[in-house]
Amino acid sequence: MTEQRKALAMISGGLDSLLAAKLVQEQGVHVEGINFFTGFCVEGHTHAIRKRSSSKPKRNNALWVAEQLGIKLHIVDIIEEYKQVVFNPRYGYGANLNPCLDCKIFMVQKAHQWCQQHGFDFVITGEVVGQRPMSQRKDTMPLVSKRSGAEERLLRPLSARNLPETLPERMGWVSREQLLALSGRGRKPQIALARHYGFDDFAQPAGGCCFLTDAQYSSKLADLWQARGRKEYELDDIMLLKVGRHFRPKPHFKVIIAREEGEGNFLQGYRKQYLSIVSLSHPGPLALVDGEVGDKDIELAASLVARYGKGRDVPRVEMEIRTPSGSSFLLNVQPMAASSIPEQWYL
């Protein structure tokens, strides 16, 4: 009997990785999935706490893809290792702080190492030639194969017939003729294939799955680095950058104001780490203050927070200021007018 080969599919939760794994799975290969957690993934976190995303399923799309395929999914935390990719990308950033090419090399390398440790034969990705401007160009895709160490054991089923033959094809583990030759940014072929397989409820194939590709998020991360004087972050830092309105009234402190109830509930969990502000006399949002602040700074921050509550049009609003230790005091402040908030404060 022919030995059944094993493939590890890199599962992002998007349509392409779903289809890539399915194409190989259909050829009798044993497929398992792997998903790397960096902390920067778009899905799940903001969708779960914001009303504007209430129509979207509250799910981890990578787990959902694995369920549709009937495969085991390995979720691997790479937060600490990934920092060096973000801080010092060899091939630079994209339009924002997205180190896409370095990221792809790093993750394929991790997947290949996992294969070696667990007796798997090759790695599958959902990459398509020409779909991404940095990591999925015809000239950079061979670079990913080489620098990751995966070499010919990296198979891209959606574009395989547009690329040189790989080891799984040459050895007959998969049939090259049953793989695809997709290219470009259009997604109509993928959507048609998904319908063919009966996948109707897939994650919409648009944009990236990483906050580092987002201009506003990258701006806030760059501000964080500038304020601290060095490139650093912890998981709490990058989670908070996803939530609320961010203002920097002065170089030494920042104010994060919840935009809705879900964000306020999320920020509640950080009141033991940051000074917090909330209106007592009128309904209003919870806000956190990040930085070392004096009395004048706190009063300025409270006036800014009051502007986003129901008391924005009254002369004075009573605000509660609570320290991380749990002590609190009250301030009566005049809400700041929207027109008086300097443009440079907005992050």
C-alpha angles and dihedrals in degrees: 000000000000114000112247110241123225127223131187113216119205101227117199095167093250130117097258096057090046092054095042091055092045093053091055094040089056090060092064098261118141105242129194126174135230128198123188118214113212099159092243099089114128099211126082103013106065091027089059098052106033126081093215088066094046092112092058120088112261096231146115101255094205090058090045091053090050090051092051090051094042092233136132115257123208113203111200125193109222099161096125097041091046094059092080090054090055096041101044113018110182091211096040134236130304123230090313131010093309113129090193101162094044089045093054092047091049095049095045088049090053091047092049091050089050089053091052092049095048104037099255121150107216148354126248124203132179093230119145123198110254097008098112125037097225114024103025104054121119090244096048100042092073087049090057091051092049103040094043090056091234091108110161092359091075111094124188102191097186093058102020096120090054091055137059116283114271131213095261089055096044093048092049095243087128131014114246090206090063093053124084139250101212123157139168135036099290116110103194094104091051093048091049090050091049090054089049091056092045096250105145104151100056128142109272109261100231133115126347130307094227129085090215089075090059115096096213094047092047090050090054092048091050089050090052091053092047093049092051094042094233143056107268141124142168127209092263090055095054093043092053091050087065094057135071136342112312123210131175107199091171133012093253100054143034132200122216113196122191114238097202143359096278092054091046090054090050093049090051087074091065099051091104090056103041139035107260134205130199135164117249101181096049135022110269146143129285115246135191127210117214114197143037108301138183130208095276091049092051092050090050092049092048091052089051093049091047089058089066096052134079090267094064092114100045124091097244137015126196110230130189116221114198125188123216089255090061101253116129144189137185131246129189107211139172110243112245115246115240090235091057095057106102115234092233091063092068115092 
